[in-house]
Amino acid sequence: MTDLNRDIILSHLESTEEFIIDFNDGWVWLEHSTKGNAKRHFEKAGFVEGIDFEVFIQNDKNPKGSKGGRPSETIMMTVDCFKMWAMMTSTAKGNEVRRWYIQIEKELRQLKAKPKSQLEILQEAVNQLVEQEQRLKALEQEQEVQRLEIEANCAELDRFRNGHGYWYTIVAWCNLQGLTGYSLSEFNLLGRQASALCKKRNIKPEKVKDSRFGTVNSYPDSVLKDIDFNLS
C-alpha cells in the first residue's frame, strides 16, 4: 500500500467522489496493529453506513478445483469520516494524519481565495464582452424581424388603398396567416420559392420599398397560397 503523502491527501480533498478513502489503506496509514483491531475500533466509533462510509461486497472468483468462493468486503470512507476516525484513534499517527488533512484543507482554501491575476481579470472581462455581444446580436435580429413585419404591413396597406389587389410580401403574408418563428434567412428562402413559382406562372413580382434593403418583392396571394411554408 502507498504511504500517505501530500499528493494522496490532495487527491482526496479535490475528488468529486463522496466515498473516496479505502479502509484497507486507512488502517495502515493510522498504524493500527492489525486490520482486525482497526475494524473493531472503527465499528465502535459510531459511524453511519450510507453517510460516513459504504460497504461493497464482491464474490471472488473460485480458485481452480475449489467448491466455493469467498466474498470480499471493501469499506470506503468519506474524508470527514477518516479525519474523525483519525482523531479517535489512540495511535500516535492518528492525530498527525488528522493535522495533515486540516493543514492541506487550509492551504486549499487560501489558494482558492487568492486574488485573481491581471490576466484572469482581463479574460473574465473579455468573456463578458463576448456574451454581451452575442445577446446584442440576438436582440438586433429580433428587432429587425419586427421592423420588417411593420414595414410589410404598411406597404401592403398602401397597396390595398391604391387598388392594386391582394399582393403581399413574404413577411406580410406570414403575419396575415399567423405564421411565426421564421428567421431572416428563412424569409429569404420563402421569397426564392415565391419568385420561382411566379416565374413558372409568368407573373412578375412587384417591388415595395424597404428602409434597409431598398426594395423587396411582393407576390399575389394565389402564389403565396401554393408555396410550402413548412421548412422543417
C-alpha positions as MATLAB code, in Angstrom:
seq = 'MTDLNRDIILSHLESTEEFIIDFNDGWVWLEHSTKGNAKRHFEKAGFVEGIDFEVFIQNDKNPKGSKGGRPSETIMMTVDCFKMWAMMTSTAKGNEVRRWYIQIEKELRQLKAKPKSQLEILQEAVNQLVEQEQRLKALEQEQEVQRLEIEANCAELDRFRNGHGYWYTIVAWCNLQGLTGYSLSEFNLLGRQASALCKKRNIKPEKVKDSRFGTVNSYPDSVLKDIDFNLS';
ca = [
       0.000    0.000    0.000;
       1.210    3.506   -0.743;
       2.295    5.622    2.225;
       0.032    8.582    2.927;
       1.510   11.749    1.446;
       0.545   15.244    0.338;
      -0.439   14.202   -3.191;
      -2.777   11.494   -1.897;
      -4.416   13.889    0.570;
      -4.867   16.479   -2.193;
      -6.484   13.864   -4.421;
      -8.904   13.039   -1.589;
      -9.807   16.676   -0.894;
     -10.251   17.606   -4.564;
     -12.154   14.468   -5.595;
     -15.812   14.714   -6.572;
     -16.420   11.204   -5.233;
     -18.021   11.036   -1.797;
     -16.632    7.735   -0.514;
     -13.012    8.114   -1.591;
     -10.812    6.509    1.108;
     -10.350    2.737    1.253;
     -10.430    1.273    4.762;
      -7.603   -1.078    3.738;
      -5.388    1.973    3.209;
      -6.742    3.909    6.171;
      -5.934    1.427    8.927;
      -2.345    1.162    7.674;
      -1.941    4.953    7.493;
      -3.169    5.221   11.096;
      -0.728    2.462   12.128;
      -3.197    0.108   13.745;
      -1.538   -3.132   14.805;
      -3.845   -5.345   12.715;
      -6.751   -4.929   10.341;
      -8.989   -6.809   12.791;
      -8.199   -4.402   15.639;
      -8.718   -1.450   13.299;
     -12.094   -2.743   12.158;
     -13.309   -3.326   15.724;
     -12.258    0.211   16.641;
     -13.989    1.571   13.532;
     -17.222   -0.283   14.282;
     -17.285    1.074   17.860;
     -16.817    4.661   16.666;
     -20.498    5.020   15.754;
     -20.116    5.858   12.081;
     -23.266    5.519    9.956;
     -23.305    3.407    6.809;
     -24.518    5.349    3.796;
     -23.441    8.664    5.332;
     -19.913    8.155    6.643;
     -18.976    5.026    4.743;
     -20.214    2.430    2.275;
     -19.627   -1.326    2.234;
     -19.143   -3.133   -1.065;
     -19.327   -6.937   -1.222;
     -17.802   -8.811   -4.124;
     -17.702  -12.561   -4.664;
     -14.176  -13.586   -5.533;
     -13.673  -15.989   -8.398;
     -13.415  -19.606   -7.279;
      -9.886  -20.971   -7.224;
      -9.474  -23.826   -9.656;
     -10.753  -27.050   -8.100;
     -12.478  -25.346   -5.128;
     -16.156  -25.771   -4.331;
     -16.995  -22.225   -3.370;
     -15.809  -18.627   -3.472;
     -15.263  -16.351   -0.522;
     -16.880  -12.900   -0.694;
     -14.566   -9.934   -0.164;
     -15.605   -6.779    1.673;
     -14.439   -3.284    0.812;
     -15.201   -0.338    3.094;
     -14.971    3.122    1.522;
     -14.997    6.200    3.786;
     -15.645    9.884    3.287;
     -12.815   12.300    4.049;
     -14.683   13.634    7.099;
     -15.190   10.097    8.378;
     -11.497    9.301    8.026;
     -10.479   12.528    9.790;
     -12.848   11.772   12.655;
     -11.586    8.210   12.915;
      -8.003    9.507   12.948;
      -8.856   11.827   15.853;
     -10.452    8.939   17.772;
      -7.570    6.569   17.101;
      -5.276    6.042   20.075;
      -2.185    5.668   17.918;
       0.350    8.478   17.685;
      -0.172    8.567   13.965;
      -3.882    9.329   14.280;
      -3.603   12.967   15.342;
      -0.733   13.508   12.932;
      -2.824   12.316    9.971;
      -5.739   14.492   11.040;
      -3.447   17.548   11.251;
      -2.171   16.826    7.745;
      -5.698   16.940    6.339;
      -6.594   20.094    8.270;
      -3.412   21.892    7.128;
      -3.808   20.964    3.469;
      -7.517   21.918    3.552;
      -6.475   25.308    4.907;
      -3.915   25.730    2.123;
      -6.536   24.843   -0.492;
      -8.951   27.446    0.877;
      -6.212   30.082    0.837;
      -5.278   29.146   -2.707;
      -8.883   29.439   -3.879;
      -9.221   32.784   -2.082;
      -6.029   34.108   -3.690;
      -6.619   37.395   -5.573;
      -7.057   36.950   -9.304;
      -4.165   37.777  -11.587;
      -4.377   40.607  -14.103;
      -4.606   38.028  -16.891;
      -7.546   36.270  -15.199;
      -9.351   39.581  -14.705;
      -8.822   40.506  -18.364;
     -10.022   37.087  -19.525;
     -13.213   37.402  -17.467;
     -13.799   40.866  -18.940;
     -13.331   39.505  -22.478;
     -15.754   36.648  -21.782;
     -18.356   39.101  -20.502;
     -17.956   41.286  -23.593;
     -18.380   38.274  -25.885;
     -21.557   37.244  -24.054;
     -22.933   40.789  -24.225;
     -22.167   40.981  -27.957;
     -23.969   37.689  -28.584;
     -27.023   38.876  -26.652;
     -26.965   42.185  -28.546;
     -26.825   40.420  -31.926;
     -29.759   38.217  -30.979;
     -31.737   41.284  -29.889;
     -30.874   43.131  -33.105;
     -32.077   40.191  -35.207;
     -35.329   40.052  -33.277;
     -35.847   43.792  -33.703;
     -35.055   43.516  -37.421;
     -37.721   40.860  -37.909;
     -40.236   43.046  -36.068;
     -39.265   46.063  -38.192;
     -39.724   44.081  -41.402;
     -43.131   42.948  -40.230;
     -44.229   46.540  -39.576;
     -42.903   47.791  -42.923;
     -44.516   44.919  -44.780;
     -47.866   45.603  -43.154;
     -47.641   49.296  -44.010;
     -46.642   48.565  -47.609;
     -49.497   46.129  -48.058;
     -51.942   48.614  -46.598;
     -50.766   51.198  -49.162;
     -51.206   48.678  -51.975;
     -54.739   47.904  -50.902;
     -55.637   51.592  -50.626;
     -54.293   52.176  -54.149;
     -56.427   49.380  -55.593;
     -53.560   47.072  -56.613;
     -55.194   43.901  -55.310;
     -54.161   41.296  -52.832;
     -50.408   41.168  -53.148;
     -48.194   40.610  -50.121;
     -44.573   40.488  -49.124;
     -43.470   37.241  -47.506;
     -43.422   38.842  -44.054;
     -46.865   40.416  -44.505;
     -48.338   37.110  -45.675;
     -46.871   35.295  -42.678;
     -48.391   37.883  -40.359;
     -51.764   37.585  -42.085;
     -51.746   33.790  -41.807;
     -50.397   33.717  -38.243;
     -47.164   32.022  -39.334;
     -44.432   32.877  -36.829;
     -40.935   31.867  -35.791;
     -39.105   32.436  -39.088;
     -35.562   33.827  -39.178;
     -34.322   36.320  -41.772;
     -32.617   33.538  -43.742;
     -35.872   31.552  -43.757;
     -37.800   34.591  -45.030;
     -35.256   34.788  -47.877;
     -35.764   31.096  -48.672;
     -39.541   31.557  -48.818;
     -39.056   34.552  -51.087;
     -36.990   32.463  -53.502;
     -39.755   29.852  -53.592;
     -42.357   32.511  -54.359;
     -40.177   34.085  -57.089;
     -39.623   30.696  -58.733;
     -43.360   29.996  -58.765;
     -44.087   33.463  -60.199;
     -41.585   32.815  -62.995;
     -43.246   29.492  -63.739;
     -46.646   31.199  -63.971;
     -45.292   34.150  -65.951;
     -46.051   36.584  -63.131;
     -43.677   39.432  -62.377;
     -43.244   40.130  -58.639;
     -43.811   43.753  -57.711;
     -41.397   45.820  -55.686;
     -42.222   47.617  -52.457;
     -39.961   49.989  -50.559;
     -37.910   48.743  -47.636;
     -35.848   51.057  -45.423;
     -32.995   48.578  -45.046;
     -32.841   46.697  -48.339;
     -34.242   49.419  -50.584;
     -36.958   47.232  -52.081;
     -38.391   43.766  -51.501;
     -40.673   41.640  -53.644;
     -44.399   41.252  -53.150;
     -46.415   38.392  -54.618;
     -50.083   37.695  -55.397;
     -51.943   35.671  -52.805;
     -52.566   32.959  -55.413;
     -48.812   32.290  -55.468;
     -48.280   32.560  -51.720;
     -51.046   30.039  -51.098;
     -49.153   27.450  -53.144;
     -45.652   27.638  -51.644;
     -44.538   25.425  -48.785;
     -44.143   27.393  -45.560;
     -43.147   24.268  -43.628;
     -39.348   24.461  -43.691;
     -38.702   21.748  -41.107;
];
